[in-house]
Amino acid sequence: MEIKSTMRETVAWRYINRDVVPFAAMIAVECVTVGSTTLYKAAASRGLSFYVFVFYSYVVSTLVLLPLSLIFGRSTRLPSAKSPVFFKIFLLAVLGFMSMIAGCKGVEYSSPTLASAISTLTPAFTFTLAIVFRMERVRLTSSASQAKIIGTVVSMSGALVVVLYKGPKLLAPSHYHNLTLSQSSWILGGILLAAQYLLISVWLIIQTRIMEVYSQEITVVFLYSLCGTLISAPVCMFAEKDLTSFLLKPDVSLVSIMYTGALVSSLGTVIHTWGLHLKGPVYISLFKPLSIVIAVGMSAIFLGDSLHLGSVIGSVVLSLGFYTVVWGKAREDASKPVTGSEINSPLLLAHTVEYEEA
């Protein structure tokens, strides 16, 4: 009887580590990211330059991760500047910086609505690249693979419904913004945004490869932020003609930079990296469209924007897609043996110690 109870506890803990914690962590990261976007929009409307925002976000992220890397990575040897791992981390920094630039210009030429719609391409890009690099197993006769494919399509469809179909209003807006753009600018913006999410998909694939040979999440993200700082410093200072804009004041601009650097660029990226190590790039990319639903809800509650029937329907469809994919991943993971990588992360270390002591 005692053996059966212990086995049930082991299975339950394995389920929590592999499914519940990653799912909750990814949703939390998306919520924090949407909050960052909201703060940045408020700061930008008050004159914050995008180049200033990007540079200082990297700086804050590096400063936050420096002590964490010293604490959790002190027993780990850092990769040398000539090693393949360091080269891949530097490549990550280049891709991350380029994706941010492309996204900014894409929104400038088009609109945030188009950016949200094109973000639904991330799972498709990532899933395709993962198959090409043999990081995802696709067996059409397997129920797990069928669930992942169907869930991917359903989640993307739900996200598109949220953006493209409005329907009748359920909550009246407190304000209305009218935006008119030329067709050429709209197309150029769409191309830049598609390039941004393609770069993000490549970023996820390379980051997963790094974690296969150097599974130190905090150290990797610290080096990534440090390289991003070194890359963005000359580029942003050259692109921003008014260097006095780098002198920050204690207002919403400073709050936006601190929030993004400390929570999104540093801790959020660490959680994403840990998730890539545990679940793979496709699972992480599927949470990108969720930001649309979160943004719709936050806009309706905090900004007074209108809530349409299409947003509710799309949210339900998107939730069904997520449930299907998570079920498929859980079914696939159930056939895998438990590996040490699942408990080596600092994010789960404390829980693991408690379980072992019990």
Contacts in CASP RR format, 6 or more apart in sequence:
PFRMAT RR
TARGET T0000
AUTHOR 0000-0000-0000
METHOD contacts of the structure
MODEL  1
MEIKSTMRETVAWRYINRDVVPFAAMIAVECVTVGSTTLYKAAASRGLSF
YVFVFYSYVVSTLVLLPLSLIFGRSTRLPSAKSPVFFKIFLLAVLGFMSM
IAGCKGVEYSSPTLASAISTLTPAFTFTLAIVFRMERVRLTSSASQAKII
GTVVSMSGALVVVLYKGPKLLAPSHYHNLTLSQSSWILGGILLAAQYLLI
SVWLIIQTRIMEVYSQEITVVFLYSLCGTLISAPVCMFAEKDLTSFLLKP
DVSLVSIMYTGALVSSLGTVIHTWGLHLKGPVYISLFKPLSIVIAVGMSA
IFLGDSLHLGSVIGSVVLSLGFYTVVWGKAREDASKPVTGSEINSPLLLA
HTVEYEEA
13 355 0 8 1.000
14 338 0 8 1.000
15 330 0 8 1.000
17 342 0 8 1.000
17 343 0 8 1.000
17 348 0 8 1.000
17 351 0 8 1.000
18 278 0 8 1.000
18 330 0 8 1.000
18 333 0 8 1.000
18 342 0 8 1.000
19 326 0 8 1.000
19 329 0 8 1.000
19 330 0 8 1.000
19 333 0 8 1.000
21 347 0 8 1.000
21 348 0 8 1.000
22 275 0 8 1.000
22 278 0 8 1.000
22 279 0 8 1.000
22 283 0 8 1.000
23 326 0 8 1.000
25 271 0 8 1.000
25 274 0 8 1.000
25 275 0 8 1.000
25 347 0 8 1.000
26 271 0 8 1.000
26 272 0 8 1.000
26 275 0 8 1.000
26 283 0 8 1.000
26 284 0 8 1.000
26 287 0 8 1.000
26 290 0 8 1.000
27 287 0 8 1.000
27 290 0 8 1.000
28 271 0 8 1.000
29 264 0 8 1.000
29 268 0 8 1.000
29 271 0 8 1.000
29 272 0 8 1.000
29 287 0 8 1.000
30 287 0 8 1.000
30 288 0 8 1.000
30 290 0 8 1.000
30 291 0 8 1.000
30 294 0 8 1.000
31 294 0 8 1.000
32 263 0 8 1.000
32 264 0 8 1.000
32 268 0 8 1.000
33 264 0 8 1.000
33 268 0 8 1.000
33 291 0 8 1.000
34 291 0 8 1.000
34 294 0 8 1.000
34 295 0 8 1.000
34 298 0 8 1.000
35 259 0 8 1.000
35 298 0 8 1.000
36 256 0 8 1.000
36 259 0 8 1.000
36 260 0 8 1.000
36 263 0 8 1.000
36 264 0 8 1.000
37 295 0 8 1.000
38 298 0 8 1.000
38 302 0 8 1.000
38 303 0 8 1.000
39 252 0 8 1.000
39 255 0 8 1.000
39 256 0 8 1.000
39 259 0 8 1.000
39 260 0 8 1.000
40 48 0 8 1.000
40 53 0 8 1.000
40 256 0 8 1.000
40 260 0 8 1.000
42 252 0 8 1.000
42 256 0 8 1.000
43 53 0 8 1.000
43 251 0 8 1.000
43 252 0 8 1.000
43 253 0 8 1.000
43 255 0 8 1.000
43 256 0 8 1.000
43 257 0 8 1.000
44 50 0 8 1.000
44 53 0 8 1.000
46 251 0 8 1.000
46 252 0 8 1.000
46 253 0 8 1.000
47 245 0 8 1.000
47 253 0 8 1.000
48 245 0 8 1.000
48 253 0 8 1.000
48 256 0 8 1.000
49 240 0 8 1.000
49 242 0 8 1.000
49 245 0 8 1.000
50 104 0 8 1.000
51 235 0 8 1.000
51 236 0 8 1.000
51 237 0 8 1.000
51 239 0 8 1.000
51 240 0 8 1.000
52 236 0 8 1.000
52 240 0 8 1.000
52 245 0 8 1.000
52 246 0 8 1.000
52 248 0 8 1.000
52 253 0 8 1.000
53 253 0 8 1.000
53 256 0 8 1.000
53 257 0 8 1.000
53 260 0 8 1.000
54 97 0 8 1.000
54 100 0 8 1.000
54 101 0 8 1.000
54 232 0 8 1.000
54 236 0 8 1.000
55 229 0 8 1.000
55 232 0 8 1.000
55 233 0 8 1.000
55 236 0 8 1.000
55 237 0 8 1.000
55 246 0 8 1.000
56 246 0 8 1.000
56 248 0 8 1.000
56 257 0 8 1.000
56 261 0 8 1.000
57 257 0 8 1.000
57 260 0 8 1.000
57 261 0 8 1.000
57 264 0 8 1.000
57 265 0 8 1.000
58 225 0 8 1.000
58 228 0 8 1.000
58 229 0 8 1.000
58 232 0 8 1.000
58 261 0 8 1.000
58 265 0 8 1.000
59 229 0 8 1.000
60 257 0 8 1.000
60 258 0 8 1.000
60 260 0 8 1.000
60 261 0 8 1.000
60 262 0 8 1.000
60 265 0 8 1.000
60 266 0 8 1.000
61 225 0 8 1.000
61 261 0 8 1.000
61 262 0 8 1.000
61 265 0 8 1.000
61 266 0 8 1.000
61 269 0 8 1.000
62 222 0 8 1.000
62 225 0 8 1.000
62 226 0 8 1.000
62 229 0 8 1.000
62 266 0 8 1.000
64 261 0 8 1.000
64 262 0 8 1.000
64 266 0 8 1.000
64 267 0 8 1.000
65 218 0 8 1.000
65 221 0 8 1.000
65 222 0 8 1.000
65 225 0 8 1.000
65 266 0 8 1.000
65 270 0 8 1.000
66 222 0 8 1.000
68 218 0 8 1.000
68 222 0 8 1.000
69 218 0 8 1.000
69 219 0 8 1.000
69 222 0 8 1.000
72 216 0 8 1.000
72 218 0 8 1.000
72 219 0 8 1.000
72 346 0 8 1.000
73 216 0 8 1.000
73 218 0 8 1.000
73 219 0 8 1.000
76 216 0 8 1.000
76 219 0 8 1.000
78 219 0 8 1.000
78 223 0 8 1.000
79 85 0 8 1.000
79 86 0 8 1.000
79 89 0 8 1.000
79 214 0 8 1.000
79 223 0 8 1.000
80 86 0 8 1.000
85 210 0 8 1.000
85 213 0 8 1.000
85 214 0 8 1.000
86 223 0 8 1.000
88 206 0 8 1.000
88 209 0 8 1.000
88 210 0 8 1.000
89 210 0 8 1.000
89 220 0 8 1.000
89 223 0 8 1.000
89 224 0 8 1.000
89 227 0 8 1.000
90 227 0 8 1.000
91 206 0 8 1.000
92 203 0 8 1.000
92 206 0 8 1.000
92 207 0 8 1.000
92 210 0 8 1.000
92 224 0 8 1.000
92 227 0 8 1.000
93 224 0 8 1.000
93 225 0 8 1.000
93 227 0 8 1.000
93 228 0 8 1.000
93 230 0 8 1.000
93 231 0 8 1.000
94 227 0 8 1.000
94 231 0 8 1.000
95 199 0 8 1.000
95 202 0 8 1.000
95 203 0 8 1.000
95 206 0 8 1.000
96 199 0 8 1.000
96 200 0 8 1.000
96 203 0 8 1.000
96 228 0 8 1.000
97 228 0 8 1.000
97 231 0 8 1.000
97 232 0 8 1.000
97 235 0 8 1.000
98 199 0 8 1.000
99 196 0 8 1.000
99 197 0 8 1.000
99 199 0 8 1.000
99 200 0 8 1.000
99 203 0 8 1.000
100 196 0 8 1.000
102 192 0 8 1.000
102 193 0 8 1.000
102 195 0 8 1.000
102 196 0 8 1.000
102 199 0 8 1.000
103 115 0 8 1.000
103 192 0 8 1.000
103 193 0 8 1.000
103 196 0 8 1.000
105 189 0 8 1.000
105 192 0 8 1.000
106 115 0 8 1.000
106 188 0 8 1.000
106 189 0 8 1.000
106 190 0 8 1.000
106 192 0 8 1.000
106 193 0 8 1.000
106 196 0 8 1.000
107 114 0 8 1.000
107 115 0 8 1.000
107 189 0 8 1.000
107 193 0 8 1.000
108 189 0 8 1.000
109 181 0 8 1.000
109 185 0 8 1.000
109 186 0 8 1.000
109 188 0 8 1.000
109 189 0 8 1.000
109 190 0 8 1.000
109 192 0 8 1.000
110 181 0 8 1.000
110 185 0 8 1.000
110 186 0 8 1.000
110 188 0 8 1.000
110 189 0 8 1.000
110 190 0 8 1.000
110 193 0 8 1.000
111 179 0 8 1.000
111 181 0 8 1.000
113 163 0 8 1.000
114 186 0 8 1.000
114 189 0 8 1.000
114 190 0 8 1.000
114 193 0 8 1.000
115 193 0 8 1.000
116 159 0 8 1.000
116 162 0 8 1.000
116 163 0 8 1.000
116 291 0 8 1.000
116 292 0 8 1.000
116 295 0 8 1.000
117 159 0 8 1.000
117 160 0 8 1.000
117 163 0 8 1.000
117 164 0 8 1.000
118 190 0 8 1.000
118 193 0 8 1.000
118 194 0 8 1.000
118 197 0 8 1.000
119 159 0 8 1.000
119 193 0 8 1.000
119 197 0 8 1.000
119 288 0 8 1.000
119 289 0 8 1.000
119 291 0 8 1.000
119 292 0 8 1.000
120 156 0 8 1.000
120 159 0 8 1.000
120 160 0 8 1.000
120 163 0 8 1.000
120 288 0 8 1.000
120 289 0 8 1.000
120 292 0 8 1.000
121 156 0 8 1.000
121 194 0 8 1.000
121 197 0 8 1.000
121 198 0 8 1.000
122 197 0 8 1.000
122 200 0 8 1.000
122 201 0 8 1.000
122 285 0 8 1.000
122 288 0 8 1.000
122 289 0 8 1.000
123 152 0 8 1.000
123 155 0 8 1.000
123 156 0 8 1.000
123 282 0 8 1.000
123 285 0 8 1.000
123 286 0 8 1.000
123 288 0 8 1.000
123 289 0 8 1.000
124 152 0 8 1.000
124 156 0 8 1.000
125 197 0 8 1.000
125 198 0 8 1.000
125 200 0 8 1.000
125 201 0 8 1.000
125 285 0 8 1.000
126 201 0 8 1.000
126 204 0 8 1.000
126 205 0 8 1.000
126 281 0 8 1.000
126 282 0 8 1.000
126 284 0 8 1.000
126 285 0 8 1.000
127 136 0 8 1.000
127 152 0 8 1.000
127 282 0 8 1.000
127 285 0 8 1.000
129 201 0 8 1.000
129 202 0 8 1.000
129 205 0 8 1.000
129 281 0 8 1.000
130 136 0 8 1.000
130 205 0 8 1.000
130 280 0 8 1.000
130 281 0 8 1.000
130 282 0 8 1.000
131 138 0 8 1.000
133 205 0 8 1.000
133 209 0 8 1.000
135 205 0 8 1.000
135 208 0 8 1.000
135 280 0 8 1.000
135 281 0 8 1.000
135 282 0 8 1.000
136 148 0 8 1.000
136 282 0 8 1.000
137 145 0 8 1.000
137 332 0 8 1.000
138 145 0 8 1.000
138 148 0 8 1.000
138 149 0 8 1.000
139 145 0 8 1.000
140 146 0 8 1.000
142 332 0 8 1.000
143 328 0 8 1.000
143 331 0 8 1.000
144 328 0 8 1.000
144 329 0 8 1.000
144 331 0 8 1.000
144 332 0 8 1.000
145 332 0 8 1.000
147 324 0 8 1.000
147 325 0 8 1.000
147 327 0 8 1.000
147 328 0 8 1.000
147 331 0 8 1.000
148 282 0 8 1.000
148 325 0 8 1.000
148 328 0 8 1.000
148 329 0 8 1.000
148 332 0 8 1.000
150 321 0 8 1.000
150 324 0 8 1.000
151 320 0 8 1.000
151 321 0 8 1.000
151 322 0 8 1.000
151 324 0 8 1.000
151 325 0 8 1.000
152 282 0 8 1.000
152 286 0 8 1.000
152 321 0 8 1.000
152 325 0 8 1.000
154 317 0 8 1.000
154 318 0 8 1.000
154 320 0 8 1.000
154 321 0 8 1.000
154 324 0 8 1.000
155 286 0 8 1.000
155 289 0 8 1.000
155 317 0 8 1.000
155 318 0 8 1.000
155 321 0 8 1.000
155 322 0 8 1.000
155 325 0 8 1.000
156 289 0 8 1.000
157 317 0 8 1.000
158 289 0 8 1.000
158 314 0 8 1.000
158 315 0 8 1.000
158 317 0 8 1.000
158 318 0 8 1.000
158 321 0 8 1.000
159 289 0 8 1.000
159 290 0 8 1.000
159 292 0 8 1.000
159 293 0 8 1.000
159 314 0 8 1.000
159 318 0 8 1.000
161 310 0 8 1.000
161 313 0 8 1.000
161 314 0 8 1.000
161 317 0 8 1.000
162 292 0 8 1.000
162 293 0 8 1.000
162 296 0 8 1.000
162 310 0 8 1.000
162 311 0 8 1.000
162 314 0 8 1.000
162 315 0 8 1.000
162 318 0 8 1.000
163 292 0 8 1.000
165 308 0 8 1.000
165 310 0 8 1.000
165 313 0 8 1.000
165 314 0 8 1.000
166 308 0 8 1.000
166 309 0 8 1.000
166 310 0 8 1.000
166 311 0 8 1.000
167 308 0 8 1.000
167 309 0 8 1.000
167 310 0 8 1.000
168 308 0 8 1.000
168 309 0 8 1.000
169 306 0 8 1.000
169 307 0 8 1.000
169 308 0 8 1.000
169 309 0 8 1.000
170 307 0 8 1.000
170 308 0 8 1.000
170 309 0 8 1.000
170 312 0 8 1.000
171 300 0 8 1.000
171 304 0 8 1.000
171 306 0 8 1.000
171 307 0 8 1.000
172 306 0 8 1.000
173 304 0 8 1.000
173 305 0 8 1.000
173 306 0 8 1.000
174 303 0 8 1.000
174 304 0 8 1.000
174 305 0 8 1.000
175 304 0 8 1.000
175 305 0 8 1.000
197 288 0 8 1.000
200 285 0 8 1.000
200 288 0 8 1.000
201 281 0 8 1.000
201 285 0 8 1.000
204 276 0 8 1.000
204 281 0 8 1.000
204 284 0 8 1.000
204 285 0 8 1.000
205 281 0 8 1.000
207 220 0 8 1.000
207 272 0 8 1.000
207 273 0 8 1.000
207 276 0 8 1.000
207 281 0 8 1.000
208 276 0 8 1.000
208 277 0 8 1.000
208 280 0 8 1.000
208 281 0 8 1.000
210 220 0 8 1.000
211 217 0 8 1.000
211 220 0 8 1.000
211 273 0 8 1.000
211 276 0 8 1.000
211 277 0 8 1.000
214 220 0 8 1.000
215 277 0 8 1.000
215 341 0 8 1.000
215 344 0 8 1.000
217 270 0 8 1.000
217 273 0 8 1.000
217 274 0 8 1.000
217 277 0 8 1.000
217 345 0 8 1.000
217 346 0 8 1.000
217 347 0 8 1.000
218 270 0 8 1.000
218 346 0 8 1.000
220 273 0 8 1.000
221 266 0 8 1.000
221 269 0 8 1.000
221 270 0 8 1.000
221 273 0 8 1.000
224 269 0 8 1.000
225 265 0 8 1.000
225 266 0 8 1.000
225 269 0 8 1.000
237 243 0 8 1.000
237 246 0 8 1.000
240 246 0 8 1.000
248 254 0 8 1.000
248 257 0 8 1.000
270 347 0 8 1.000
271 347 0 8 1.000
272 284 0 8 1.000
274 345 0 8 1.000
274 347 0 8 1.000
275 283 0 8 1.000
275 284 0 8 1.000
276 284 0 8 1.000
277 341 0 8 1.000
277 345 0 8 1.000
278 341 0 8 1.000
278 342 0 8 1.000
278 345 0 8 1.000
279 329 0 8 1.000
283 325 0 8 1.000
283 329 0 8 1.000
286 322 0 8 1.000
286 325 0 8 1.000
287 322 0 8 1.000
289 318 0 8 1.000
290 318 0 8 1.000
290 322 0 8 1.000
292 318 0 8 1.000
293 311 0 8 1.000
293 314 0 8 1.000
293 315 0 8 1.000
293 318 0 8 1.000
296 305 0 8 1.000
296 307 0 8 1.000
296 311 0 8 1.000
296 315 0 8 1.000
297 307 0 8 1.000
297 311 0 8 1.000
299 305 0 8 1.000
300 306 0 8 1.000
300 307 0 8 1.000
342 348 0 8 1.000
343 349 0 8 1.000
343 352 0 8 1.000
END
